[in-house]
Amino acid sequence: MTNLHGNDTKARLAREVAAATRILVDEKILDYSGHVSTRLPGGAGFLIQTGLDSRAELRPERLLAVDYNGKVLEGEGNPPAELALHLEILKARRDIESVLHCHMDLAIAFTMMKGVKLQLMRARAVRWESGIPTHPDPSHIKLTEQAQALARTLGPHHAVLMRGHGLTLVAESVPALLVDAVHFQENALAMMQVLQAGAEPEALTEDELVQINKHEMREFHIGKLWNYYFKKAVSDEVIPADWIQP
């Protein structure tokens, strides 16, 4: 489907999805389940992996191109069972390009503690200052109506917890999605460590969030971290050395 060494947009996006997926496995954010999707240019649908391909060994040429009716346009194999999750969020949120669904342990933990809500603890959590809603359906999001309900819970936000199930993040690009996933886990870990220490979490205040936003350089930060994680993955042989950095 794609040329690994090509310079066209589709090939670049496929490399980004495959690289991000492998990196997220290495960072223990993805495992045997979960998936990354990203839009193709010109309204041509989106890229997503098959349901059976290992996330740890995903290759760009194995990705599927799927249209917004859920029909596979290119590639071999079947989409993941939760295809509807990606499909309905991409349809509902024209402002975003990429979606991650995962089963992050820390994210799940914060849906199972009565009276405890995940708060914004670390500076990069400013990304979720609009809110982190929790969707009440703990089952796999396989049906269109389930996915539409999840998209409504997500609303205008950039993250949604899924009760007893996992997490869905949305972003403007695959590199941005990777960076957000790393920071989401860092923020959840910070709060969990405070709770485990027996202390009361002290979240960032509104004034502090305003101050952080004044100095936010999201595009620079995403480029910096994407470069770091990509190069680290090559060095650690998570990504083949002959892959071209997206």
N, C-alpha and C positions, 0 to 999 in steps of 0.2 A: 504493500500500500504506500509506503513512504521510502524515500531515499535517505538513509542515515546520514550521509555526507552531503546531502543537498542543502541549498541555501534558501529554498522557497519557504514561505510562511508555514505551510502544512507540515513540512519536515521539521522545521524548528519547533513548532508546537508539540509534535509527537516526541521529539527528544526531551523537551521540557517535562512532559507528563511522565515519560518513562524514568527520567532521572529523578524527578521529585518523588515518585512512588518508591523507588529504591532507597532514596535518602530517608524518607519517612519510615520505612521499615527499619533502617539502621538506627534511627532515633527512637524506635519503639513506639511510634505513633500509629503506624499501620502494622498489620501482621498478616495472617492468612486471609483476612477479610478487609473490606474497605476499598475505596477507589477515588481516583482523581478524574475530573472531567474538565474540558475546556472547549470553548466555542471555536469553530472554524470560521474564517472570514467570509463575508458576503452572505450571511444567513444560511450557509450550507450545512448546518447541523453542528455536531460536536464530536470530540474524540473521547473515548473511554475504553478501558481494557475489557477483555472477556471475563466472564465469571470464573473460569477455571485456571487461567494463567497465574503463576506465582508472582506475587507482588515483589518478591526479592530478586526475581530474574526477568522482570518485564523489559521487553525490547520495543522500540518505536514501531517497527514493522508489524508487530502483533496487535496494535491498537485497532479499534473499530471506529469507523465514521458512521454516526447515527443521525437521522434527521429528527425534527421536532415532533414527529408522529411515532417515534420509537422504531422506525424501520432501519435496518442495517444497510448502509449504502456501499461500504467498502470494508474488506477484511474478512477473516475466517473465524468462525466460532460464534458463540452467543453472548450477548451482554450480561452483566451481573444481574442478579435477581432484583436488586434495588435500582434498576435503571430509571424507574418512574420518579425516584427521589431527585435525581439530577435533572431529568427532563422537565418536571414541573417547577423546580426552582429556577432553572435557566429561562423558562417561559415567563415566570412571574417577575423576575428581576433583570430587566434589560440593562441595568447599570453595572452588572458584574459579568465577568468572563469565565471564571473558574469556580469549581465546587469540589470540596473534599468531604467525604463521609468516612468517619473512622470510629473505632471503639476504644478511645483513650480511657484507660482505667481511672485516671484522676477526674476526668469529665463525668464519667458515670457515677463516681463516688458522690459528687455534689448534687446528684439527682436523688440520692438515697438517704440523705441526712435530714431528718425532720427539723425544720426551723433554721436551717443553715443554707444561706444563699452564697453562691460564688461571687466574690467582690473583686474590684479592681485594686490590686495590691502593688504591682510593679509598673514602672513608667510606661512600658510598651503596651500595657493593657488599656491605654487610652483609646486604642483601636475599638474597644467595645463599650465606650462611654454611653452610647445610645441604649444599651441594655443587652442582657444575655438571657433571653426567655427560655423556658423549659417546655418542651412538647410532651403531652401526657401519654401518648401512644408508645408503649415499650416494644411493640412488635416490629418485625421487619417491614420496611415501607415498600411493599411490592405493588400495591394497587394505586390507580390514578387518584382515587378519592383520598387515600391515605397521604399521598405525596402532596396533593393540593392543600390538605389540612396542615401539613408540616410547613409548606411555603407560607401559609397564612400566619402561623406561629412565628416563623422567622421574620416576617414583615419587612421593615426597612433596615433591620439589623444585620450584623456581619457574622453572627454566630448563633446557633440554637443548640441547647442541650436536649437530649432525647432520653426521657425517663427510663432508667435501668438498661439503656441500650448504647448510647454513644453521643456523638457530636457531629454537627455539620457546620462547616465554615464556607464563606464565600469571599471572593476577592477579585481584583482587577486583572490578575494574571496568575499563571502557575507559580512563578517565583514568589509573588506576593503571598500566595496561598501557603507555600512552604514556610515562609518567614512567620506568618500569622500562626500556623500550627505550632511552631517551636515556641513562640511567645505565649500562646494560650496554655501550653503545658507548663511553662515556667511560672506563669501567674497562678495556676491552680496548685502547683507544688508549693509555692510560697505561702499561700493561704493554709494549705494542709499542714505545713510545718509549724505555722503559728498555732493552729488548733491542737496539734499534737504536743506542743510545748505547754499547753494548758492556758494559753494567753488569749485575750480577746483580739480578733483581727482589727487592725486599724487601716481601713481602706483609704485610698487617695481621695482627697476632698475635691469639691468642685473648683475651688481656687487653684489647687495643685494641677488639676486636669487642664485648666485654662493655661497655666504656665507651661506645661509640657507641650501643649498644642502650639504655643508661640514659637517653639524651637524645633518642632517636628520637621524632619526631612525624610519623608517616607520613601520617595523614589531612590534617594541616595542609600538609605538604610537597606532597602530591599536588594539593591545591586550589590552592596557590600556583603550581606549575609548569603545571598545566592552564590556569589563567587566563592566564599569560604566553604560552604557546605558542598558545592560541586567539586572543588579541588580536593577537599578532604575525602570525598567519596572516591575520587579517582585514586588518590594515594592509598586508601584502604582497600582498593580493588572491589568496591561496591559497584562502581561504574567502570565499564571497560575503558582502558587508556586511549583507545582510538576514537572514542566519542568526541565530537566537536562540542565545545561548550556553547550552549544556546545563548 
